[in-house]
Amino acid sequence: PKALRLVLRRDGVLVTQVQEETAARKATSREIDFGRFFKRVNATDMALTTRQLATLLRAGIPLVEALDALIEQLDKPDLNSAFTNVRNKVNEGIAIAEAMGEHPKIFAPIYVNMVAAGEAAGNLDVVLGRLADVLEAQSRLKSKVSSAVAYPAVIGAITVLMVTFMMTVVVPKLTAVFADFGQVLPWYTRLLMWVSTLFTDYWWLLFLLSGAAVWGFRRWLATTQGRQRYDRYSLRAPLFGTLLVKVAVARFARTLATLLSSGVPLLHAMEITRNVVGNTELMAVIEEARLAIREGESIAKPLQRSGRFPPIVTHMIAIGERSGELEQMLENVADTYDDQVEANVQALTTILEPVMILTM
């Protein structure tokens, strides 16, 4: 209560009464806000907000005033609350990176570490601009993938609905006609009638089995061994395995280049990059490379030994290390693989669309 009074008095608000809300009371009195579900913070929101903050700081506006101006424009409740808390902490003399670290759901580790590096080097506006570039690139890639799979997803959903309608409405009516024939029906007709009976009479069992299968898969995926097996198979999967590797390589190169150019030490940058690739198999490779670098090796050699990174990537990294332009070379790798991912997604979509239509 005392801290609250001090903060509000600094903002020109005189508090006459303070009442603390307990956790139990808060849980019972909280209203369910369904609109909040549609106001979740995504990469596009973070990119736009980061770009705005960088522009304000580049214009020479002090940090606290820039945060005040930014908060007035934020319409996402979670984002507004996080930045408001960050502003209050900065007002109290806490570093902005440390304040952001208290909101891991909003500010990812790469975000916090880059802000800390920019704050220490005195070029926070430049670092925020680079962060906005990274977030915008991630958002564009995600948008391209989402738009590419949207059409096949719609066709697949329509197919499922049509099959369900046929099995529950149309086929049962035909079954009554077939039953009057008094003859042995072909096996495929009997199979169709059996599936229809399963849909109409045992639909609850189908729901239970589907739910149990999803729950079991998620439980298995939550285990360390299950996650490792799933990620290992994903990288070897036909068609999609190569695409996943390219996405991970592009993310690795872009993140590492941004961290290094922002002044984050190499070993710490490798540790942060390891956690953003999204695949335990590749995370283990990056961790082995980080340990090898600590022992005095270059970046390219341990990555090349693993066999997981394409040879062209390790060669370009080796050239960047020898020439002293590692950050620029990593940016080139990221740009190249982003283009390849986009081309692969379009090619897969071109194949998937006629296959889905023929299936339907």
N, C-alpha and C positions, 0 to 999 in steps of 0.2 A: 504493500500500500504506500509506503513512504517513497519508493522509487517511482511509482505511478504518479504521485502528486508532483514530484520534481519534474518529471517529463512533461506533464500537462501544463505545469506552471511556466515552463520554458516556452511552451507554445501559446501562452496567454490565456490558459483556461484555469479558472479557480475552482477546485473540487470542494464540494461541501459534504459529500458522503461517499464512502467507498465500501462496497459489499463484495466479499469474495464468494465465488461460485464453486461449490465442490464438484468433484468428478461425477458423483452419483446424480446430483441435481442437474448437472449439465447434460448427462446422458438421457434423463427422463424428459427434460424440457426442450431438447433440441428438435426442431422441425425438420422433416425430410425435404430437402431442396432438390427436386428432380432436374431443375434447370442447371444446377451446378455440374451435372454430368456432361452437359454439352459445352461447358466453359473450362474444360481441362486445358492445362498449359501444354502446347506442343512445340516442336522445333521451330516452326514458323513464327510463333509468338515470341520465343526467346531470341530469335535472330533479329526481329524487328525492334524489340526492346533494347537489345544490346547495341544495335546500330544507332538508335536514338540517343542512348547514353553516351556513346562514343562521340557523336556529333556535338552534344552539349558540352562535353569536356574539351573537345577540340576548339570550341568557340571561346574558351577561357572562363567558363562558368565554374565556380567552386563546386566541389563534389557534393556537398550536402544540398546546395541549391539545385544542382542538376538532378539529384534524386527526388527532390520535392516536385520539380517540374515533370519528371517522368511519372511519378506516382499519380498525378492528377489525370494522366491520359490512359492509365491502365484500367481496362474493364473486366479482366479476368480476376475473380476474387482471390485465388491462391497466389497469383503473381503479385497482385497489389499488396496482399498481406506480407509476402516475403520481402518485397522491396521496402515496405514501410518499416518492418523490423530491422532491415539492414540500415536504413537511414537513422533510426533511433540509436542503433549500436555505434554507428560512425559518429553521431552526435556526442556519444559518451566517451569517444576517444579510441574505440576499438577499430582495428584495421578492417577494411571492407571485405577482404578475402576471408578473414576469420568469421566475420558476420555472415557471409554467404555460406560458409561451411556448415552453419547450423541448420541449413535448409537443403539437405541432400536430394530431396525429391524435385526441387526446382533447379538447383545449381549442381551439375555433375562435377566429378572430381577434376576433369580437364578444365572446366570453367573456373573453378576455385583456384587451381594451381596457376593457370595463366594470369588470372587477376592478381595473385600474390606476386608473380614475377614482374608484371607490369607496374605494380605499386612500388616494388623495391627498386626498379630501374628508373622510375619517374616517367614512364611512357604509357600510362594506363589507357589513354585514348587510342593509341596505336594498337595495343594488345586487344582492346575491345573491338576495334575494327576488324582485326584478324579473326577473332572469335565469331563475329557476325558472318564473315565469309564462310567459315567452316560450317556453321549452323545452317546457312542458306544452301550450301552445297549438299549437306545431308538431307535437308528438306526437299530439294529438287529431286534427288535420287529416289527418295521414298515416294514422292508424288508420281514420278515416272513409273515406278514398279506398281504402285496402287492402281494407276489408270490403265496400265497394261493388263492387269489381271481382273479388272472390273467386269469386262465383257464375258470372259469365260466363267466367272463366278455367277453372273446373272443367268447365263445359259444353264449352268449346273443346277442352280436353285429351281429354275423353271422345270428342268428335267425331273428333279425329285418330286416336285409338286404334281406333275402330270402322272408319274408312275403311281404315286400315292392315290390320286383320284381314280386312276384306272383300276387299281387293285381293290379299292374300297367301295366303288360305286358301279363301274361298268362291268367288270368281270363277274361279280356275284350274280348279276342279272342273267348273264350268259350261262353261268353254271347251272341255273335252274332249267334252262332249255336243254343243255347237254345231258342232264340227269334223266330226262324223259326219253332219250334215245334207246336206252337199254342195251347199248353196245360198249365194247371195250374201246376206250379213247386212246389216242396216241400218247406216248409218255410225256411229250413236251406240253400237251394240253393238260394232262393230269398235274404236271409240275406247276403250270400257271395257276390252276385251280387251288393247289396246295398253298402257293405263295399268297394268293388272294385270301384264303381262309386265315392264314397267319396274320395278315394285315387287319382283317376285320374282327377276328375273335381273340387274337392274342396281341393286340397292339400294346397293351400295358407291359407285356413281357419284352417286346422290342425296345420300349423306352427304358425299362430296367437294365436290359443287357447293354444298350448303348451307353447309358449313364455309368454303369459299372466299368465298361471298357475305357471310357474317357477318364474316369477317376483312377483306375489302375494304371493307365499310361502316364498320367500326370504324377502319380506317386512314384512310379519307376523313374520318370525323368527327373524327379527331385533328388534322387540318390546320386552320389558321386559316380558310381560305376555306370548307372543308367545313362547319365548325362554324357559321360565320356564315350560310351558305345554309340549313342545317338549322333553325337557330333562327328565321330569317326566315320560312321556310315554316310552322314550327310555330305561329307567332302568327297566320298567315292560314288555317290548316287549318279546314275546316268542323267545327262543333260543339266540337271540342277547343281551337281557337285562343282563343276567348273565355274558356274555362275557364282556360287557361294564363296569360292576361293577368291575370285576377282573382286567381289564386294568387300571381303575382309582385307585384301591387299590394299585396295583404294582407301579404306578407312584407316588402316595402319599407317600408310604413307602420309596421308593428309594430316592425321593427328600428330604424328611424330614431327613432321615439318613445322607445323604451327607451334608446337611446344618449344622446339629448339630455337626457332626464330624469335620467340618471346622471351628467351633467356632462361628457360627451365633446364637444369643440368641433365646430361644425357641419361644417366642411370635412373633418375627420377622420372624422366620423360618416358623411358621404356616401360617403367612400372605402370604409369598411367595408361599408356598405349595398350599394354597387355590386357587391360580390363575393358577396352572398348571394341575389341575385334568380335566378341560375341560367340566364340567357339573355343571350347576347352582344349581341343587338339592344338590349335594355333596359339592359344594362350601359353601352353606348355613350351612350345617352340620359342616364343618370345622371351619367356622367363629363362630358358637355357641360354639364349643369346645374351640376356642381361648379365647373367652370372659369368659368361665367357668374357664379356666386355670388361667386367670388374677385374678379371684376371689379366687384362692387357690385350685381348684380341680385338679385331675390328668388328664392325656390325655385320658386314656382308658374309664373313666366313661361317659363323654358326648358323645363320639363316640358310646358307647354301648347303651345309651338311645335313640339315633336317630334311631336305627334299620336298618340303611343303610349299616353299615359295618358288614361283616360276624363275628359271635361270636369268631371264632378261631383267627381272627386278633386282636380283642380287648383284648382277653385273653393273647396273646403273647406280646402285648404292655404293659399290666399290669404287666406281669412277668418281662419284661425288665426294667420297672420303679422301681420295688421293688429290683431287683438285681443290679441296676446301670449300666446295659448293654443295654440301650435303643437303641443306634445306631446299635449295632450288631443284636438285635432282629428285628429291622425294615429292616435291610439288608436281614435277613432270610425270613421275610414276602415277600419282593420284589422278591427274588429268587424263592420262592415257587409259587407265583402267576404268575410270568413270565412263569414258566414251565406249569402251568395250562392253561394260555392263549394260549400258543403254542399248547397244546394238544386239546383244544377246537376248535381252528382254523382248525386244521387238521381234526377233526371229522366233523365239519360243511362243510368243503370242500369235504370230502368223500360223504356226503349226497347230496350236491349241484350238483356235477358233473353228476351223473345219472339222477337227476331231470331235469337239463338243457338239457341233451341229449334227454330225453323222450319228453320234451316240444318242442324241435326243430323238 
